[in-house]
C-alpha cells in the first residue's frame, strides 16, 4: 500500500473513533457507520421542522466497505451494487435505532456529502430523494474557509479508498450537500 494512503487510513480511523463515528454491525453488506450528533441549524422537512440543537443520527460512508469504482468509471453494475448495499445499510440502521435505547430521542437521520449536486439532476440525488430524504443546501457551520478544509479532507479520503472517484471530482469544485429525514418517517419506511 502507498505510504501516504496508509497514513490517511490511520488518521481517518483515529478521527472516526475520536468523533464517535462507529460501526454498529458486522454485516458485510452494511456500508454505513453512524454518529450521534446535534443539528447546528433548524431542518425544515416535509413532515415537521427539527429545531437547531436537536439530537440527530449522522450517516457516514464506511470507506473500507464502499464498492470500488472501476478504473473506467462507474457503470450500471456498479450503480446497481451501490444501490443494493445502500438499501441494506439503511434497513440495518433502522433496526439498530429500534433496538438501541440510547437512540430513542433521535429526531432526524441524515448527513452531508459531496457526491450529489443541487444544481443538476444526478443519480445520487435522485436515489436519496427516492429513499425519502430531503436534499438541501449545506449550511456551512465554519463558513467557506471551513468548508474548503472539510472538502480537502474528503477528497483525500476519496483518493485513498476509491481513487477512480476523484477523476471527475476535483478538489476545487467539490460542493457539500445535506440530506435529512425525520426519525418518524425513517422508521416508518425502513423499520419494518
N, C-alpha and C positions, 0 to 999 in steps of 0.2 A: 504494500500500500504506500502511496505517496506520503512522505513525512508531513507535509502541510495538511493534507486531508486527515491524517491521524490526529494531529494537534486539534483541528477543528472538531473532530468527533469527540475527543476527550473533553474539550471545552463545552460543547453542547451537552454532553452527559452531566457535567458538573453544574452548568447553569440550569438545566432542567430540574435536577434534584433540589437546587437552591430555591428555585421559584415554585416548587410544588407541582411540576408537570409530571404526572405519574401514569404508568401503565396500570390498567385496572383488571386485566385478564391475561391469560397465557394463550388464548385462542389465536392461532397463526393467521386467521383471516381478518383480524382486527388491525386496522392501520391508523387508529386514532388513540391519543392519550388525552387525559383530562387535567384541568386545573381549576380549583375553586378560586373565584376572584370576585371583584365588585365592579360594577359598571361605573366608569368615570363621568358618564352623562346619561340623560334620560334616553330610553329607547322607545320610539313611537312605533308600535307594532299594530297590525290589523285588529287584534282582539283586545289589546289594552296597552297602556303606557307603563313601562317599567321605570321607576324613579332612579335618579342617579344615586349610587351607593348601594343598590340592591345586590344581593348575592347572586352570582351567575356561575355557570359552568362553561369554561372555555374549552373548545376542541382544538387539539394540536395534531398535526401530522406526525405519525410515528415514523420518522425518516428512514430508519433501518428497514422498515417493512413496506415502504411505498414501492409499488412496481416500478422497475427501471424502464425509462423511456428508451425505445430502440434508437440506435445511432442515427438512423434515417428519419427519426421523428415519430410522434405518436400516430398510430393507425387505429382502425376500427377495433382490432383485437385488444389493443392497449386500453382504449376508451371503455370497452365492454368490461374488461377485467377491473379497471379502476372503479367503474360504477358498481359492480357487484360487491367489491370489497368495501366501498363506502356504505352501501346499504347494510351489509353485515355488521359494520362497525357502529353505525347509528343505532341499529337494533340492540347491539351489545351495550351501548351507552345507556339506552333507555332501561334495560334490565338492571344495569348497575345502579342507576338512580333509584329504581323502585326497591332495591334490597339494601340500600345503604342509608341508615338513619341520619347520618350527618349531612346528607344531600337533600333532605326533605324541605328545606327552606329555599332551595334554588328557585329563582324566579324566571330566569331565561338561560337558554343554551345557545352558544354561537361562537364567534371568533373573528379573527382578522386574517386576510390572505392577500397575496399579491398575484394569485393565479386566475383571477377573474377581473372583468372590466365593467364599469358602469357606462362607459362611452359607447361601446359596441356590443352587440349580441355575441356571446361566445358560449362554448359548450359548458364551461364551468359554471357560469352564472345561470344558464338555463337549468342545469342539473340542480343547483342549490335551490332555485325558485320552485322547481317541480317537487323537491323534497319538502317544501313548505317553509323554507327560510325567507326572511325579508332581507334583501341585499341593499345596503346603504353606503353612502359616502363615509369614509374613515374620518372620525373625529380625532384630530391629532392632539393627544394629551401633552406632547412636548414640542409642538409646533413643527415647522418644516425641517428645522435642524434635527430634531429628534427622529422624525420620520426618515430622514436620509440615513441615519445610523441604524434604525430598525431594518431598512431595506438593504443596507450594506451587509448586515449580519445574515439576513435571509438569503441574499444572493450567494454568500459563501456557503451556506448550508446546501443550497441547490447545487452548487458546483461540487461540493463534497459528496453528496449522497446520490445525485441524479444529474450528472454533468450535461446530458443532452437537453435538459430543461433550460439551461442558460443560453442556448443557441439563439432563441428569439426573445429572450427576456434580459435585455441589457440593464445593468445596474441603474443607469441614469434615467431610465424610463419606467421603472417599477412604480406602481401605484397601489396603495393598500385600500382594501375594501372590507367592510364589516358585513357579517351575516348573522341574523338572530331569529329566534323563535321563542315564544313564551314556553315555560315548562309545562303548562297545562296542555297546550297544543302538541308539544313534542311527545309527551307521554300518551296522549290520545292517539296520535298517529303511529308511534313506534313501540309503545309499552305493552302491546297485547301479544 
